[in-house]
Amino acid sequence: MTAKNWSITDEELETQITNAKEATKKSLLNTARVKSVYCTKTDEQSIVVNLSLINGALVSFPVHLVKELKDANEISLKDQWISHSGDSIHWESLDFDIHTEDLIKRVTSNNN
């Protein structure tokens, strides 16, 4: 089997690249992608995790709603990083990774 020779003009290539960039931008805005994560202490014992999403939404939840985070302190909760695409969060000292959409589903469901 032989490969076909493909021929594309520079203009067609530029159009395809532009279309791909626009499709990616729309896709990112329609999925839960994290821009930043920070924690706030609400009282002596309660900590809230705050997610700022790329689409402008804010999601906040008390740590006790996520079993892997419920015993974490402020220092360990600050020891996190967000994947390049924003689709997951990793808490280094807790050795815990979670997909952003899964995290949001867990904290908004009745059976965490």
Phi and psi in radians as a Rosetta constraint file:
Dihedral C 1 N 2 CA 2 C 2 CIRCULARHARMONIC -1.887 0.35
Dihedral N 2 CA 2 C 2 N 3 CIRCULARHARMONIC 2.613 0.35
Dihedral C 2 N 3 CA 3 C 3 CIRCULARHARMONIC -1.412 0.35
Dihedral N 3 CA 3 C 3 N 4 CIRCULARHARMONIC 2.495 0.35
Dihedral C 3 N 4 CA 4 C 4 CIRCULARHARMONIC -1.346 0.35
Dihedral N 4 CA 4 C 4 N 5 CIRCULARHARMONIC 2.611 0.35
Dihedral C 4 N 5 CA 5 C 5 CIRCULARHARMONIC -1.423 0.35
Dihedral N 5 CA 5 C 5 N 6 CIRCULARHARMONIC 2.193 0.35
Dihedral C 5 N 6 CA 6 C 6 CIRCULARHARMONIC -1.705 0.35
Dihedral N 6 CA 6 C 6 N 7 CIRCULARHARMONIC 2.439 0.35
Dihedral C 6 N 7 CA 7 C 7 CIRCULARHARMONIC -2.264 0.35
Dihedral N 7 CA 7 C 7 N 8 CIRCULARHARMONIC 2.201 0.35
Dihedral C 7 N 8 CA 8 C 8 CIRCULARHARMONIC -2.495 0.35
Dihedral N 8 CA 8 C 8 N 9 CIRCULARHARMONIC 2.432 0.35
Dihedral C 8 N 9 CA 9 C 9 CIRCULARHARMONIC -1.421 0.35
Dihedral N 9 CA 9 C 9 N 10 CIRCULARHARMONIC 2.827 0.35
Dihedral C 9 N 10 CA 10 C 10 CIRCULARHARMONIC -1.044 0.35
Dihedral N 10 CA 10 C 10 N 11 CIRCULARHARMONIC -0.654 0.35
Dihedral C 10 N 11 CA 11 C 11 CIRCULARHARMONIC -1.128 0.35
Dihedral N 11 CA 11 C 11 N 12 CIRCULARHARMONIC -0.778 0.35
Dihedral C 11 N 12 CA 12 C 12 CIRCULARHARMONIC -1.104 0.35
Dihedral N 12 CA 12 C 12 N 13 CIRCULARHARMONIC -0.700 0.35
Dihedral C 12 N 13 CA 13 C 13 CIRCULARHARMONIC -1.110 0.35
Dihedral N 13 CA 13 C 13 N 14 CIRCULARHARMONIC -0.790 0.35
Dihedral C 13 N 14 CA 14 C 14 CIRCULARHARMONIC -1.060 0.35
Dihedral N 14 CA 14 C 14 N 15 CIRCULARHARMONIC -0.721 0.35
Dihedral C 14 N 15 CA 15 C 15 CIRCULARHARMONIC -1.090 0.35
Dihedral N 15 CA 15 C 15 N 16 CIRCULARHARMONIC -0.776 0.35
Dihedral C 15 N 16 CA 16 C 16 CIRCULARHARMONIC -1.117 0.35
Dihedral N 16 CA 16 C 16 N 17 CIRCULARHARMONIC -0.716 0.35
Dihedral C 16 N 17 CA 17 C 17 CIRCULARHARMONIC -1.116 0.35
Dihedral N 17 CA 17 C 17 N 18 CIRCULARHARMONIC -0.798 0.35
Dihedral C 17 N 18 CA 18 C 18 CIRCULARHARMONIC -1.048 0.35
Dihedral N 18 CA 18 C 18 N 19 CIRCULARHARMONIC -0.789 0.35
Dihedral C 18 N 19 CA 19 C 19 CIRCULARHARMONIC -1.088 0.35
Dihedral N 19 CA 19 C 19 N 20 CIRCULARHARMONIC -0.714 0.35
Dihedral C 19 N 20 CA 20 C 20 CIRCULARHARMONIC -1.138 0.35
Dihedral N 20 CA 20 C 20 N 21 CIRCULARHARMONIC -0.710 0.35
Dihedral C 20 N 21 CA 21 C 21 CIRCULARHARMONIC -1.113 0.35
Dihedral N 21 CA 21 C 21 N 22 CIRCULARHARMONIC -0.737 0.35
Dihedral C 21 N 22 CA 22 C 22 CIRCULARHARMONIC -1.140 0.35
Dihedral N 22 CA 22 C 22 N 23 CIRCULARHARMONIC -0.725 0.35
Dihedral C 22 N 23 CA 23 C 23 CIRCULARHARMONIC -1.118 0.35
Dihedral N 23 CA 23 C 23 N 24 CIRCULARHARMONIC -0.694 0.35
Dihedral C 23 N 24 CA 24 C 24 CIRCULARHARMONIC -1.127 0.35
Dihedral N 24 CA 24 C 24 N 25 CIRCULARHARMONIC -0.775 0.35
Dihedral C 24 N 25 CA 25 C 25 CIRCULARHARMONIC -1.047 0.35
Dihedral N 25 CA 25 C 25 N 26 CIRCULARHARMONIC -0.786 0.35
Dihedral C 25 N 26 CA 26 C 26 CIRCULARHARMONIC -1.114 0.35
Dihedral N 26 CA 26 C 26 N 27 CIRCULARHARMONIC -0.715 0.35
Dihedral C 26 N 27 CA 27 C 27 CIRCULARHARMONIC -1.094 0.35
Dihedral N 27 CA 27 C 27 N 28 CIRCULARHARMONIC -0.755 0.35
Dihedral C 27 N 28 CA 28 C 28 CIRCULARHARMONIC -1.115 0.35
Dihedral N 28 CA 28 C 28 N 29 CIRCULARHARMONIC -0.611 0.35
Dihedral C 28 N 29 CA 29 C 29 CIRCULARHARMONIC -1.318 0.35
Dihedral N 29 CA 29 C 29 N 30 CIRCULARHARMONIC -0.317 0.35
Dihedral C 29 N 30 CA 30 C 30 CIRCULARHARMONIC -1.756 0.35
Dihedral N 30 CA 30 C 30 N 31 CIRCULARHARMONIC 0.106 0.35
Dihedral C 30 N 31 CA 31 C 31 CIRCULARHARMONIC -2.237 0.35
Dihedral N 31 CA 31 C 31 N 32 CIRCULARHARMONIC 2.779 0.35
Dihedral C 31 N 32 CA 32 C 32 CIRCULARHARMONIC -1.331 0.35
Dihedral N 32 CA 32 C 32 N 33 CIRCULARHARMONIC 1.799 0.35
Dihedral C 32 N 33 CA 33 C 33 CIRCULARHARMONIC -2.129 0.35
Dihedral N 33 CA 33 C 33 N 34 CIRCULARHARMONIC 2.215 0.35
Dihedral C 33 N 34 CA 34 C 34 CIRCULARHARMONIC -1.480 0.35
Dihedral N 34 CA 34 C 34 N 35 CIRCULARHARMONIC 2.352 0.35
Dihedral C 34 N 35 CA 35 C 35 CIRCULARHARMONIC -1.714 0.35
Dihedral N 35 CA 35 C 35 N 36 CIRCULARHARMONIC -0.699 0.35
Dihedral C 35 N 36 CA 36 C 36 CIRCULARHARMONIC -2.685 0.35
Dihedral N 36 CA 36 C 36 N 37 CIRCULARHARMONIC 2.738 0.35
Dihedral C 36 N 37 CA 37 C 37 CIRCULARHARMONIC -2.295 0.35
Dihedral N 37 CA 37 C 37 N 38 CIRCULARHARMONIC 2.304 0.35
Dihedral C 37 N 38 CA 38 C 38 CIRCULARHARMONIC -2.566 0.35
Dihedral N 38 CA 38 C 38 N 39 CIRCULARHARMONIC 2.768 0.35
Dihedral C 38 N 39 CA 39 C 39 CIRCULARHARMONIC -2.047 0.35
Dihedral N 39 CA 39 C 39 N 40 CIRCULARHARMONIC 2.586 0.35
Dihedral C 39 N 40 CA 40 C 40 CIRCULARHARMONIC -2.289 0.35
Dihedral N 40 CA 40 C 40 N 41 CIRCULARHARMONIC 2.546 0.35
Dihedral C 40 N 41 CA 41 C 41 CIRCULARHARMONIC -1.682 0.35
Dihedral N 41 CA 41 C 41 N 42 CIRCULARHARMONIC 2.164 0.35
Dihedral C 41 N 42 CA 42 C 42 CIRCULARHARMONIC -1.585 0.35
Dihedral N 42 CA 42 C 42 N 43 CIRCULARHARMONIC -0.492 0.35
Dihedral C 42 N 43 CA 43 C 43 CIRCULARHARMONIC -2.777 0.35
Dihedral N 43 CA 43 C 43 N 44 CIRCULARHARMONIC -2.869 0.35
Dihedral C 43 N 44 CA 44 C 44 CIRCULARHARMONIC -1.019 0.35
Dihedral N 44 CA 44 C 44 N 45 CIRCULARHARMONIC -0.547 0.35
Dihedral C 44 N 45 CA 45 C 45 CIRCULARHARMONIC -2.118 0.35
Dihedral N 45 CA 45 C 45 N 46 CIRCULARHARMONIC -0.195 0.35
Dihedral C 45 N 46 CA 46 C 46 CIRCULARHARMONIC -1.800 0.35
Dihedral N 46 CA 46 C 46 N 47 CIRCULARHARMONIC 2.322 0.35
Dihedral C 46 N 47 CA 47 C 47 CIRCULARHARMONIC -2.147 0.35
Dihedral N 47 CA 47 C 47 N 48 CIRCULARHARMONIC 2.405 0.35
Dihedral C 47 N 48 CA 48 C 48 CIRCULARHARMONIC -2.003 0.35
Dihedral N 48 CA 48 C 48 N 49 CIRCULARHARMONIC 2.335 0.35
Dihedral C 48 N 49 CA 49 C 49 CIRCULARHARMONIC -1.671 0.35
Dihedral N 49 CA 49 C 49 N 50 CIRCULARHARMONIC 2.325 0.35
Dihedral C 49 N 50 CA 50 C 50 CIRCULARHARMONIC -2.053 0.35
Dihedral N 50 CA 50 C 50 N 51 CIRCULARHARMONIC 2.182 0.35
Dihedral C 50 N 51 CA 51 C 51 CIRCULARHARMONIC -1.906 0.35
Dihedral N 51 CA 51 C 51 N 52 CIRCULARHARMONIC 2.224 0.35
Dihedral C 51 N 52 CA 52 C 52 CIRCULARHARMONIC -1.803 0.35
Dihedral N 52 CA 52 C 52 N 53 CIRCULARHARMONIC 2.080 0.35
Dihedral C 52 N 53 CA 53 C 53 CIRCULARHARMONIC -1.636 0.35
Dihedral N 53 CA 53 C 53 N 54 CIRCULARHARMONIC 2.732 0.35
Dihedral C 53 N 54 CA 54 C 54 CIRCULARHARMONIC -1.041 0.35
Dihedral N 54 CA 54 C 54 N 55 CIRCULARHARMONIC -0.562 0.35
Dihedral C 54 N 55 CA 55 C 55 CIRCULARHARMONIC -1.408 0.35
Dihedral N 55 CA 55 C 55 N 56 CIRCULARHARMONIC 0.062 0.35
Dihedral C 55 N 56 CA 56 C 56 CIRCULARHARMONIC 1.724 0.35
Dihedral N 56 CA 56 C 56 N 57 CIRCULARHARMONIC -0.186 0.35
Dihedral C 56 N 57 CA 57 C 57 CIRCULARHARMONIC -1.292 0.35
Dihedral N 57 CA 57 C 57 N 58 CIRCULARHARMONIC 2.669 0.35
Dihedral C 57 N 58 CA 58 C 58 CIRCULARHARMONIC -2.100 0.35
Dihedral N 58 CA 58 C 58 N 59 CIRCULARHARMONIC 2.340 0.35
Dihedral C 58 N 59 CA 59 C 59 CIRCULARHARMONIC -2.198 0.35
Dihedral N 59 CA 59 C 59 N 60 CIRCULARHARMONIC 2.167 0.35
Dihedral C 59 N 60 CA 60 C 60 CIRCULARHARMONIC -2.169 0.35
Dihedral N 60 CA 60 C 60 N 61 CIRCULARHARMONIC 2.472 0.35
Dihedral C 60 N 61 CA 61 C 61 CIRCULARHARMONIC -2.652 0.35
Dihedral N 61 CA 61 C 61 N 62 CIRCULARHARMONIC 2.560 0.35
Dihedral C 61 N 62 CA 62 C 62 CIRCULARHARMONIC -1.267 0.35
Dihedral N 62 CA 62 C 62 N 63 CIRCULARHARMONIC 2.475 0.35
Dihedral C 62 N 63 CA 63 C 63 CIRCULARHARMONIC -1.043 0.35
Dihedral N 63 CA 63 C 63 N 64 CIRCULARHARMONIC -0.463 0.35
Dihedral C 63 N 64 CA 64 C 64 CIRCULARHARMONIC -1.127 0.35
Dihedral N 64 CA 64 C 64 N 65 CIRCULARHARMONIC -0.228 0.35
Dihedral C 64 N 65 CA 65 C 65 CIRCULARHARMONIC -1.342 0.35
Dihedral N 65 CA 65 C 65 N 66 CIRCULARHARMONIC -0.215 0.35
Dihedral C 65 N 66 CA 66 C 66 CIRCULARHARMONIC -2.114 0.35
Dihedral N 66 CA 66 C 66 N 67 CIRCULARHARMONIC 1.927 0.35
Dihedral C 66 N 67 CA 67 C 67 CIRCULARHARMONIC -0.977 0.35
Dihedral N 67 CA 67 C 67 N 68 CIRCULARHARMONIC -0.582 0.35
Dihedral C 67 N 68 CA 68 C 68 CIRCULARHARMONIC -1.274 0.35
Dihedral N 68 CA 68 C 68 N 69 CIRCULARHARMONIC -0.277 0.35
Dihedral C 68 N 69 CA 69 C 69 CIRCULARHARMONIC -1.904 0.35
Dihedral N 69 CA 69 C 69 N 70 CIRCULARHARMONIC -0.222 0.35
Dihedral C 69 N 70 CA 70 C 70 CIRCULARHARMONIC -1.050 0.35
Dihedral N 70 CA 70 C 70 N 71 CIRCULARHARMONIC -0.514 0.35
Dihedral C 70 N 71 CA 71 C 71 CIRCULARHARMONIC -1.750 0.35
Dihedral N 71 CA 71 C 71 N 72 CIRCULARHARMONIC 0.146 0.35
Dihedral C 71 N 72 CA 72 C 72 CIRCULARHARMONIC -1.339 0.35
Dihedral N 72 CA 72 C 72 N 73 CIRCULARHARMONIC 2.607 0.35
Dihedral C 72 N 73 CA 73 C 73 CIRCULARHARMONIC -1.746 0.35
Dihedral N 73 CA 73 C 73 N 74 CIRCULARHARMONIC 3.062 0.35
Dihedral C 73 N 74 CA 74 C 74 CIRCULARHARMONIC -1.044 0.35
Dihedral N 74 CA 74 C 74 N 75 CIRCULARHARMONIC -0.668 0.35
Dihedral C 74 N 75 CA 75 C 75 CIRCULARHARMONIC -1.125 0.35
Dihedral N 75 CA 75 C 75 N 76 CIRCULARHARMONIC -0.808 0.35
Dihedral C 75 N 76 CA 76 C 76 CIRCULARHARMONIC -1.206 0.35
Dihedral N 76 CA 76 C 76 N 77 CIRCULARHARMONIC -0.518 0.35
Dihedral C 76 N 77 CA 77 C 77 CIRCULARHARMONIC -1.275 0.35
Dihedral N 77 CA 77 C 77 N 78 CIRCULARHARMONIC -0.477 0.35
Dihedral C 77 N 78 CA 78 C 78 CIRCULARHARMONIC -1.358 0.35
Dihedral N 78 CA 78 C 78 N 79 CIRCULARHARMONIC -0.301 0.35
Dihedral C 78 N 79 CA 79 C 79 CIRCULARHARMONIC -1.493 0.35
Dihedral N 79 CA 79 C 79 N 80 CIRCULARHARMONIC 1.155 0.35
Dihedral C 79 N 80 CA 80 C 80 CIRCULARHARMONIC -2.371 0.35
Dihedral N 80 CA 80 C 80 N 81 CIRCULARHARMONIC 2.829 0.35
Dihedral C 80 N 81 CA 81 C 81 CIRCULARHARMONIC -2.468 0.35
Dihedral N 81 CA 81 C 81 N 82 CIRCULARHARMONIC 2.682 0.35
Dihedral C 81 N 82 CA 82 C 82 CIRCULARHARMONIC -1.840 0.35
Dihedral N 82 CA 82 C 82 N 83 CIRCULARHARMONIC 2.417 0.35
Dihedral C 82 N 83 CA 83 C 83 CIRCULARHARMONIC -1.057 0.35
Dihedral N 83 CA 83 C 83 N 84 CIRCULARHARMONIC 2.755 0.35
Dihedral C 83 N 84 CA 84 C 84 CIRCULARHARMONIC -0.947 0.35
Dihedral N 84 CA 84 C 84 N 85 CIRCULARHARMONIC -0.690 0.35
Dihedral C 84 N 85 CA 85 C 85 CIRCULARHARMONIC -1.444 0.35
Dihedral N 85 CA 85 C 85 N 86 CIRCULARHARMONIC -0.208 0.35
Dihedral C 85 N 86 CA 86 C 86 CIRCULARHARMONIC 1.429 0.35
Dihedral N 86 CA 86 C 86 N 87 CIRCULARHARMONIC 0.145 0.35
Dihedral C 86 N 87 CA 87 C 87 CIRCULARHARMONIC -1.566 0.35
Dihedral N 87 CA 87 C 87 N 88 CIRCULARHARMONIC -0.023 0.35
Dihedral C 87 N 88 CA 88 C 88 CIRCULARHARMONIC -2.700 0.35
Dihedral N 88 CA 88 C 88 N 89 CIRCULARHARMONIC 2.790 0.35
Dihedral C 88 N 89 CA 89 C 89 CIRCULARHARMONIC -2.209 0.35
Dihedral N 89 CA 89 C 89 N 90 CIRCULARHARMONIC 2.456 0.35
Dihedral C 89 N 90 CA 90 C 90 CIRCULARHARMONIC -2.175 0.35
Dihedral N 90 CA 90 C 90 N 91 CIRCULARHARMONIC 2.175 0.35
Dihedral C 90 N 91 CA 91 C 91 CIRCULARHARMONIC -1.714 0.35
Dihedral N 91 CA 91 C 91 N 92 CIRCULARHARMONIC 1.878 0.35
Dihedral C 91 N 92 CA 92 C 92 CIRCULARHARMONIC -1.046 0.35
Dihedral N 92 CA 92 C 92 N 93 CIRCULARHARMONIC -0.997 0.35
Dihedral C 92 N 93 CA 93 C 93 CIRCULARHARMONIC -1.223 0.35
Dihedral N 93 CA 93 C 93 N 94 CIRCULARHARMONIC -0.309 0.35
Dihedral C 93 N 94 CA 94 C 94 CIRCULARHARMONIC -1.646 0.35
Dihedral N 94 CA 94 C 94 N 95 CIRCULARHARMONIC -0.135 0.35
Dihedral C 94 N 95 CA 95 C 95 CIRCULARHARMONIC 0.878 0.35
Dihedral N 95 CA 95 C 95 N 96 CIRCULARHARMONIC 0.903 0.35
Dihedral C 95 N 96 CA 96 C 96 CIRCULARHARMONIC -2.314 0.35
Dihedral N 96 CA 96 C 96 N 97 CIRCULARHARMONIC 2.176 0.35
Dihedral C 96 N 97 CA 97 C 97 CIRCULARHARMONIC -2.050 0.35
Dihedral N 97 CA 97 C 97 N 98 CIRCULARHARMONIC 2.523 0.35
Dihedral C 97 N 98 CA 98 C 98 CIRCULARHARMONIC -2.652 0.35
Dihedral N 98 CA 98 C 98 N 99 CIRCULARHARMONIC 2.474 0.35
Dihedral C 98 N 99 CA 99 C 99 CIRCULARHARMONIC -1.230 0.35
Dihedral N 99 CA 99 C 99 N 100 CIRCULARHARMONIC 2.401 0.35
Dihedral C 99 N 100 CA 100 C 100 CIRCULARHARMONIC -0.978 0.35
Dihedral N 100 CA 100 C 100 N 101 CIRCULARHARMONIC -0.818 0.35
Dihedral C 100 N 101 CA 101 C 101 CIRCULARHARMONIC -1.126 0.35
Dihedral N 101 CA 101 C 101 N 102 CIRCULARHARMONIC -0.647 0.35
Dihedral C 101 N 102 CA 102 C 102 CIRCULARHARMONIC -1.138 0.35
Dihedral N 102 CA 102 C 102 N 103 CIRCULARHARMONIC -0.709 0.35
Dihedral C 102 N 103 CA 103 C 103 CIRCULARHARMONIC -1.068 0.35
Dihedral N 103 CA 103 C 103 N 104 CIRCULARHARMONIC -0.812 0.35
Dihedral C 103 N 104 CA 104 C 104 CIRCULARHARMONIC -1.113 0.35
Dihedral N 104 CA 104 C 104 N 105 CIRCULARHARMONIC -0.711 0.35
Dihedral C 104 N 105 CA 105 C 105 CIRCULARHARMONIC -1.076 0.35
Dihedral N 105 CA 105 C 105 N 106 CIRCULARHARMONIC -0.747 0.35
Dihedral C 105 N 106 CA 106 C 106 CIRCULARHARMONIC -1.106 0.35
Dihedral N 106 CA 106 C 106 N 107 CIRCULARHARMONIC -0.757 0.35
Dihedral C 106 N 107 CA 107 C 107 CIRCULARHARMONIC -1.387 0.35
Dihedral N 107 CA 107 C 107 N 108 CIRCULARHARMONIC -0.221 0.35
Dihedral C 107 N 108 CA 108 C 108 CIRCULARHARMONIC -1.834 0.35
Dihedral N 108 CA 108 C 108 N 109 CIRCULARHARMONIC -0.005 0.35
Dihedral C 108 N 109 CA 109 C 109 CIRCULARHARMONIC -1.659 0.35
Dihedral N 109 CA 109 C 109 N 110 CIRCULARHARMONIC 2.904 0.35
Dihedral C 109 N 110 CA 110 C 110 CIRCULARHARMONIC -1.453 0.35
Dihedral N 110 CA 110 C 110 N 111 CIRCULARHARMONIC -0.314 0.35
Dihedral C 110 N 111 CA 111 C 111 CIRCULARHARMONIC -2.101 0.35
Dihedral N 111 CA 111 C 111 N 112 CIRCULARHARMONIC 1.509 0.35
